[in-house]
Amino acid sequence: MPAPNAAPHIAGDTVWLTPRQCEMVALAADLGRNRFAPRAALHDREASFPADNYRDLRDSGLLALCIPQDQGGMGGDYTTFMLVAAEIGRHCGATALSYTMHVGATLWTGLVADALQMSSAQRADHEAHRATMRERIVAHGAVYAQPFSEGGAASAGKAPWGTRARRVEGGYVVTGKKLFATLAGAADFYGVLCTLDTPEATQRDTLFLAVPAEAPGLSVCGDWDPLGMRGTVSRNLHLKEVFVRDRGRLLPEGLYFEAAQRFPHMFATLAATYMGIAQAAYDFTVRYLRAELPGMPQVPRRMYPTKQHAVAQMRIMLEQARAMFLQTAREARVDPDADARLRLLASHHTVMENANALCTLAIRTCGGASMLKSLPLERLYRDSRCGSLMLPWTAELCLDQLGRDSLYDSGEGDEAIE
Ligand SMILES: Cc1cc2nc3c(=O)[nH]c(=O)nc-3n(C[C@H](O)[C@H](O)[C@H](O)COP(=O)(O)OP(=O)(O)OC[C@H]3O[C@@H](n4cnc5c(N)ncnc54)[C@H](O)[C@@H]3O)c2cc1C
């Protein structure tokens, strides 16, 4: 149950949403509240994958959220996705984060690909490949992961991927290692970024390939016992001479690099989970201070001015994050202008950092009992810590880019300044 005076939806006033968008967000809120929240503590404790939540996502149609309606999906756009993922994140951060990876694969191949220039042969190829992907999701409930990270400069967008794909008859042979692969062992397909193996390959030679989970040479390795986001089961992937058919190509050769440059909002999809966590920390605090949490002593604390000030501060931080989150969700488009790109980085940084700061303040305000493992706040606190660690837009790298791009125009160097 949300706090009595909390926004019923992350969107706040839903007047700007279409009735269809409202339905999809309400569906996510209902699943989150009634199914995912009651299971969250167990998956967190065991660091186990929430397969039960994925059954619900599959049955409700939400796995196909961003697949067009005429192909069996729900037809959600970027904004709808951000609101749906945030609603899920309000109840189970780990489910929201892994869901982001899955829906992200359908967004790259869907609305992002639609906005890119392709030759007619590339377009026909891409249509066929993504039809296969969409059919797998709609008809068979397939889940796609997005293991991009490798632990080097490539993950920060500053070097070619170390995972290499050699072209062979009918497809590619892929070799490499991916770290922190959310959905490891649970996904049906891994959307891997790799470099097409050519002499002097650059980032422009990035390939986006769907590797089937059962492909010979693919293995999940390493243990998983982290601080937070434990239900994402983000173990490592080893790929040793893995054959991937041509139809596993999720974007035409050479187009991932362009997509990443021209559609930067794709990297902000991770913020939705943490927006939900920020809202949850606020909701928890209000209910705690009103002594409305089930199983807790009925001792209200809302009459103390220190508590009221803390909640006021939390509300301000929440509204700052929400305002930026909603604005940038609505601004997502190909080729945003320089101002929108700076706003996007500022928004991403704000959501990630405010989520963790809100959880910290919530614990300080509610006190010792609130960090017991029988209550969700301590899990929210641990999960919230992970947001600003995620590449390519960690808190540090957001600041780096925001500072640099605020002071230098594209291509400009200091020699331009006399
Ligand atoms: C719960 C969880 C789930 C995840 N799921 C996925 C997933 O599904 N797919 C996926 O691809 N990744 C995933 N990741 C990985 C994530 O995006 C990062 O790649 C990972 O957390 C970075 O690990 P690191 O801090 O050890 O990286 P490092 O490369 O050691 O970076 C450490 C810090 O140094 C800074 N830094 C890094 N590179 C540079 C550079 N070139 N220049 C300047 N500063 C730099 C950054 O601020 C970074 O935070 C997940 C991570 C977590 C915590």
PDBQT file of the ligand as one rigid body, heavy atoms in Angstrom, charges set to zero:
ROOT
HETATM    1  C1  LIG A 501      23.426  -4.750  -9.869  1.00  0.00    +0.000 C 
HETATM    2  C2  LIG A 501      24.177  -4.510 -11.139  1.00  0.00    +0.000 A 
HETATM    3  C3  LIG A 501      23.673  -4.999 -12.324  1.00  0.00    +0.000 A 
HETATM    4  C4  LIG A 501      24.363  -4.807 -13.509  1.00  0.00    +0.000 A 
HETATM    5  N1  LIG A 501      23.839  -5.294 -14.684  1.00  0.00    +0.000 NA
HETATM    6  C5  LIG A 501      24.488  -5.073 -15.842  1.00  0.00    +0.000 A 
HETATM    7  C6  LIG A 501      23.960  -5.566 -17.083  1.00  0.00    +0.000 A 
HETATM    8  O1  LIG A 501      22.926  -6.230 -17.136  1.00  0.00    +0.000 OA
HETATM    9  N2  LIG A 501      24.651  -5.318 -18.213  1.00  0.00    +0.000 N 
HETATM   10  C7  LIG A 501      25.808  -4.610 -18.199  1.00  0.00    +0.000 A 
HETATM   11  O2  LIG A 501      26.352  -4.384 -19.260  1.00  0.00    +0.000 OA
HETATM   12  N3  LIG A 501      26.331  -4.137 -17.059  1.00  0.00    +0.000 NA
HETATM   13  C8  LIG A 501      25.692  -4.359 -15.880  1.00  0.00    +0.000 A 
HETATM   14  N4  LIG A 501      26.232  -3.901 -14.704  1.00  0.00    +0.000 N 
HETATM   15  C9  LIG A 501      27.581  -3.350 -14.723  1.00  0.00    +0.000 C 
HETATM   16  C10 LIG A 501      27.679  -1.858 -14.585  1.00  0.00    +0.000 C 
HETATM   17  O3  LIG A 501      27.085  -1.172 -15.635  1.00  0.00    +0.000 OA
HETATM   18  C11 LIG A 501      29.146  -1.485 -14.520  1.00  0.00    +0.000 C 
HETATM   19  O4  LIG A 501      29.801  -1.926 -15.659  1.00  0.00    +0.000 OA
HETATM   20  C12 LIG A 501      29.833  -2.042 -13.338  1.00  0.00    +0.000 C 
HETATM   21  O5  LIG A 501      29.119  -1.783 -12.149  1.00  0.00    +0.000 OA
HETATM   22  C13 LIG A 501      31.146  -1.298 -13.282  1.00  0.00    +0.000 C 
HETATM   23  O6  LIG A 501      31.979  -2.011 -12.497  1.00  0.00    +0.000 OA
HETATM   24  P1  LIG A 501      33.257  -1.294 -11.893  1.00  0.00    +0.000 P 
HETATM   25  O7  LIG A 501      32.789  -0.180 -11.016  1.00  0.00    +0.000 OA
HETATM   26  O8  LIG A 501      34.043  -2.395 -11.301  1.00  0.00    +0.000 OA
HETATM   27  O9  LIG A 501      33.923  -0.660 -13.168  1.00  0.00    +0.000 OA
HETATM   28  P2  LIG A 501      35.238   0.115 -13.397  1.00  0.00    +0.000 P 
HETATM   29  O10 LIG A 501      35.465   0.046 -14.868  1.00  0.00    +0.000 OA
HETATM   30  O11 LIG A 501      36.296  -0.359 -12.472  1.00  0.00    +0.000 OA
HETATM   31  O12 LIG A 501      34.891   1.598 -13.029  1.00  0.00    +0.000 OA
HETATM   32  C14 LIG A 501      34.951   2.132 -11.726  1.00  0.00    +0.000 C 
HETATM   33  C15 LIG A 501      34.565   3.595 -11.806  1.00  0.00    +0.000 C 
HETATM   34  O13 LIG A 501      35.589   4.296 -12.499  1.00  0.00    +0.000 OA
HETATM   35  C16 LIG A 501      35.021   5.231 -13.413  1.00  0.00    +0.000 C 
HETATM   36  N5  LIG A 501      35.471   4.914 -14.775  1.00  0.00    +0.000 N 
HETATM   37  C17 LIG A 501      35.379   3.745 -15.412  1.00  0.00    +0.000 A 
HETATM   38  N6  LIG A 501      35.902   3.844 -16.643  1.00  0.00    +0.000 NA
HETATM   39  C18 LIG A 501      36.338   5.095 -16.781  1.00  0.00    +0.000 A 
HETATM   40  C19 LIG A 501      36.968   5.818 -17.825  1.00  0.00    +0.000 A 
HETATM   41  N7  LIG A 501      37.279   5.228 -18.986  1.00  0.00    +0.000 N 
HETATM   42  N8  LIG A 501      37.251   7.125 -17.604  1.00  0.00    +0.000 NA
HETATM   43  C20 LIG A 501      36.976   7.729 -16.420  1.00  0.00    +0.000 A 
HETATM   44  N9  LIG A 501      36.392   7.097 -15.394  1.00  0.00    +0.000 NA
HETATM   45  C21 LIG A 501      36.057   5.801 -15.578  1.00  0.00    +0.000 A 
HETATM   46  C22 LIG A 501      33.527   5.097 -13.332  1.00  0.00    +0.000 C 
HETATM   47  O14 LIG A 501      32.963   6.185 -12.623  1.00  0.00    +0.000 OA
HETATM   48  C23 LIG A 501      33.296   3.819 -12.592  1.00  0.00    +0.000 C 
HETATM   49  O15 LIG A 501      32.195   3.904 -11.705  1.00  0.00    +0.000 OA
HETATM   50  C24 LIG A 501      25.574  -4.090 -13.505  1.00  0.00    +0.000 A 
HETATM   51  C25 LIG A 501      26.089  -3.597 -12.299  1.00  0.00    +0.000 A 
HETATM   52  C26 LIG A 501      25.401  -3.787 -11.123  1.00  0.00    +0.000 A 
HETATM   53  C27 LIG A 501      25.973  -3.236  -9.853  1.00  0.00    +0.000 C 
ENDROOT
TORSDOF 0
